[in-house]
């Protein structure tokens, strides 16, 4: 289990001081990987004892073991794809991919908070005139496009936010408290996504975050935050866990909007048939 996943699993048991240390681990892993207990404590504004206690709560045999794990994770996540691809190829690539992706899906869906999931589904299913804005970082743009397209087949008012910073700002210019934002982004977080999500929250919109850690910058302002396992079998992070999560959300929305969603899908199907016969 990655350090970020261990933090997510133990988050409710952490004291405020330990959470501040955990935030440093998530937001500034280099400080942990190459610093001392005193360095990390100073960055977190806590005592060195809090750093050591966090390591123990996460299951590590002291700070040195936590540091080694962070170094290993940092080396994997921050190494560019051009370097990752130079790693020795597993003998059974298909078997490795199967094991990794099954673990990603299981780790993602098993970690979902049921009450948070129901809350998100209610937000995505409400039909009081609100809009659903879907935005993402560049690496997750394909998933955002698919999620927005399929959600729009179940209900009206879905907007896929994409393009230049100016276009994004224009699309979100009149966002308000009746609206919902679904933001999808992973480590090496996209500044434009974080700024757009932050602006939406400031204007009263409800933020649903799909990310890779409960300590992601997206999580702080989110009404609901889902975290996914993103371990890649090759040089790139995996989006399979996020895809499984988005599919689950869509399935729940479809069930909640069964009558109106059925009518809407019938209209989509009729339009498709008309197109084919033209």
C-alpha positions in Angstrom: 0.0 0.0 0.0 1.3 3.4 -0.9 2.0 6.1 1.7 -0.8 8.2 0.5 -3.2 5.2 0.7 -2.0 4.5 4.2 -2.7 8.1 5.2 -6.2 7.9 3.7 -6.9 4.7 5.6 -5.8 6.2 8.9 -7.0 9.8 8.4 -9.8 9.7 10.9 -7.5 8.4 13.7 -4.9 11.2 13.3 -4.7 14.1 15.7 -4.7 17.6 14.3 -0.9 17.7 14.7 -0.4 14.4 12.9 -2.7 15.6 10.1 -0.4 18.6 9.6 2.5 16.2 9.3 0.5 14.0 6.9 -0.2 17.1 4.8 3.5 17.7 4.4 4.0 14.1 3.4 1.3 14.4 0.7 2.1 18.0 -0.5 5.9 18.1 -0.1 7.2 14.5 -0.3 10.7 15.8 -1.1 10.9 17.4 2.3 10.2 13.9 3.9 12.4 12.0 1.4 15.5 14.1 1.9 14.9 15.9 5.2 15.1 15.0 8.9 12.5 14.6 11.6 13.2 18.2 12.6 12.8 19.5 9.0 9.4 17.9 8.6 8.3 19.0 12.1 9.3 22.6 11.3 7.4 22.6 8.0 4.3 21.2 9.7 4.6 23.5 12.7 4.6 20.6 15.2 7.0 18.8 17.4 9.3 16.0 16.3 7.3 13.6 18.4 4.3 14.2 16.2 6.3 13.2 13.1 7.4 10.0 14.8 3.9 9.2 16.1 2.5 9.6 12.6 5.0 7.1 11.2 4.0 4.6 13.9 0.3 5.1 13.2 0.9 4.4 9.5 2.5 1.2 10.4 6.2 2.1 9.9 9.0 1.2 12.2 10.0 4.8 12.8 10.7 7.8 10.6 13.5 6.2 8.7 11.2 3.5 7.3 8.5 6.1 6.4 11.2 8.1 4.7 12.4 5.1 2.7 8.8 4.4 1.5 8.3 8.0 0.5 11.5 8.0 -1.4 10.5 4.9 -3.3 7.0 6.3 -4.1 8.4 9.6 -5.1 10.9 8.0 -7.4 8.1 6.1 -9.1 5.5 8.9 -9.3 7.8 11.8 -10.3 9.9 9.8 -12.7 8.8 10.8 -16.2 7.3 8.3 -18.5 10.4 8.4 -20.7 12.4 7.0 -17.7 9.8 4.6 -16.5 9.6 2.9 -19.8 13.3 2.0 -19.4 12.6 -0.2 -16.4 13.0 -3.9 -17.1 9.8 -5.3 -18.6 8.0 -7.9 -16.5 8.1 -11.4 -18.1 4.3 -11.7 -18.1 3.1 -8.2 -19.0 -0.6 -9.3 -19.3 -0.5 -11.0 -15.9 1.2 -8.1 -14.3 -1.4 -5.7 -15.8 -4.2 -7.9 -14.7 -2.9 -8.0 -11.1 -2.2 -4.3 -11.0 -5.5 -3.2 -12.4 -7.6 -5.6 -10.3 -5.9 -4.1 -7.3 -6.6 -0.6 -8.5 -10.3 -1.3 -9.0 -10.6 -3.1 -5.6 -8.6 -0.5 -3.7 -10.7 2.3 -5.2 -14.2 0.9 -4.8 -13.6 -0.7 -1.5 -12.3 2.6 -0.1 -15.4 4.5 -1.1 -17.4 6.0 1.8 -21.0 4.9 1.3 -22.6 8.0 2.8 -20.3 10.2 0.6 -21.2 8.2 -2.4 -24.9 8.6 -1.8 -24.4 12.3 -1.2 -22.6 12.6 -4.5 -25.3 10.7 -6.4 -28.0 13.0 -4.9 -26.1 16.0 -6.2 -25.6 14.5 -9.6 -29.3 13.5 -9.8 -31.0 16.6 -8.5 -33.3 18.2 -11.1 -33.9 21.6 -9.6 -32.3 23.5 -12.5 -28.7 23.2 -11.4 -25.8 22.5 -13.8 -23.1 19.9 -13.5 -19.7 21.2 -14.6 -17.1 18.5 -15.3 -13.4 19.6 -15.5 -10.1 17.7 -15.3 -6.4 17.9 -15.6 -4.9 17.1 -19.0 -4.0 13.5 -18.2 -7.6 12.8 -17.1 -9.3 14.6 -20.0 -10.4 11.4 -21.7 -12.2 10.2 -18.6 -13.8 13.6 -18.0 -15.1 13.7 -21.6 -16.6 10.2 -21.2 -18.1 11.0 -17.8 -19.7 14.2 -19.1 -21.0 12.6 -22.3 -22.6 9.7 -20.5 -24.0 11.8 -17.6 -25.6 14.2 -20.3 -27.4 11.2 -21.7 -29.1 10.7 -18.3 -29.9 14.3 -17.5 -29.8 17.9 -18.8 -27.5 20.7 -17.7 -24.1 18.9 -18.0 -21.2 21.0 -19.1 -17.8 19.6 -20.0 -15.4 22.4 -19.1 -12.3 22.3 -21.4 -10.0 24.5 -23.5 -7.9 27.5 -22.7 -7.9 29.3 -19.4 -10.0 32.1 -20.9 -12.6 29.6 -22.2 -12.7 27.8 -18.9 -13.2 31.1 -17.1 -16.0 32.0 -19.5 -17.7 28.7 -19.0 -17.6 29.1 -15.2 -18.3 32.9 -15.2 -21.9 32.6 -13.9 -21.5 29.5 -11.7 -23.4 29.7 -8.4 -24.6 27.9 -5.3 -27.1 25.8 -7.2 -24.4 24.2 -9.4 -22.1 21.2 -8.9 -18.5 20.8 -10.1 -17.0 17.4 -10.7 -13.2 17.8 -10.7 -10.8 15.0 -11.8 -7.1 15.4 -11.2 -4.1 13.4 -10.0 -0.7 14.2 -8.6 1.3 16.8 -10.4 -2.0 18.5 -10.0 -3.0 20.9 -12.7 -2.9 24.5 -11.4 -5.7 25.6 -13.7 -8.0 22.8 -12.4 -7.3 23.8 -8.8 -7.9 27.4 -9.4 -11.2 26.8 -11.3 -12.4 24.4 -8.6 -11.4 26.9 -5.9 -13.3 29.7 -7.7 -16.4 27.6 -8.0 -16.4 26.7 -4.3 -15.9 30.4 -3.4 -19.1 31.1 -5.4 -21.0 28.5 -3.4 -20.9 25.6 -5.9 -20.7 22.0 -4.6 -17.4 20.3 -5.4 -17.1 16.6 -6.0 -13.5 15.6 -6.3 -12.1 12.5 -7.9 -8.4 12.4 -7.1 -5.6 10.1 -5.7 -5.4 11.2 -2.0 -7.6 12.6 0.7 -4.8 15.2 1.1 -5.0 16.2 -2.5 -5.4 20.0 -3.0 -8.8 19.3 -4.4 -10.0 17.6 -1.3 -9.9 20.6 1.0 -12.8 22.4 -0.6 -14.8 19.3 -1.7 -18.2 18.4 -0.3 -17.3 14.8 -1.3 -13.8 13.5 -2.2 -13.2 10.1 -3.8 -9.7 8.8 -3.9 -8.5 6.2 -6.4 -5.6 3.8 -6.6 -3.5 4.8 -9.7 -0.6 2.4 -9.7 0.5 1.8 -13.3 1.7 -1.5 -14.7 3.8 0.5 -17.2 5.3 4.0 -17.5 2.0 5.8 -16.9 -0.4 6.2 -14.0 -3.5 4.1 -14.3 -7.0 5.6 -14.7 -8.8 2.3 -14.4 -9.8 2.8 -10.8 -11.2 6.2 -11.6 -13.0 4.8 -14.5 -14.6 2.1 -12.3 -15.6 4.8 -9.8 -17.1 7.0 -12.5 -19.0 4.0 -13.9 -20.4 3.3 -10.4 -21.6 6.9 -10.1 -23.3 6.8 -13.5 -25.0 3.6 -12.6 -26.3 5.0 -9.4 -27.5 8.2 -11.1 -29.3 6.1 -13.8 -31.0 4.1 -11.1 -32.1 7.2 -9.2 -33.4 8.9 -12.4 -34.8 5.8 -13.9 -38.0 7.2 -15.4 -36.6 10.5 -16.7 -33.3 8.9 -17.7 -35.1 6.2 -19.7 -37.1 8.8 -21.6 -33.9 10.7 -22.3 -32.1 7.6 -23.5 -35.0 6.7 -25.7 -34.7 10.2 -27.3 -31.0 9.7 -27.8 -31.6 6.3 -29.4 -34.3 7.7 -31.7 -31.9 10.5 -32.8 -29.2 7.9 -33.5 -31.6 5.8 -35.6 -32.8 8.9 -37.5 -29.1 9.7 -38.3 -28.4 6.2 -39.6 -31.5 6.2 -41.9 -30.8 9.7 -43.4 
